[in-house]
Amino acid sequence: MKIYVCKKCGNVVLKLEDKSEALACCGEKMELVNANTVDAATEKHLPVYEIKDGMINIKVGATEHPMTEDHYISFIILASADNYMIKMLKAKDKPEASFPYDKSYNKIYAYCNLHSLWLTEIK
């Protein structure tokens, strides 16, 4: 799985298979996004999780991430090597998701429209 973003309009593309050349949007090559894993910003972006009763409950940020029209988490992904579960979010939603969980899922991604992609590895 690779995630690309258009620097002009902000479109985000999740590429499940990478068998061709890079993607383009607004007449330009889209940028491959690398996930951040260390959060030093004022707003907290790293997903935090709790596994309980067969579910994984995810929140973005140890302190809840803002969810305004100008600054928000647009999606949360729970990923394994060959499966993905995605929760799409919009401004004013809670930056949270709950999914059925099994041990094959080992990564949580969260995408902030201003501060890009964030990754927490499940231990």
Buried (B, 14 or more C-beta within 10 A) or exposed (E): BBBBBBEEEEEBEBBEEEEEEEBEBEEEEBBEBEBBEEBEBEBBBBBBBEEEEEEBBBBBBEEBBBBEEEBBBBBBBBBBEEEBBEBEBEBEBEBBBBBEBEEEBEBBBBBBBEBBBBBBEBE
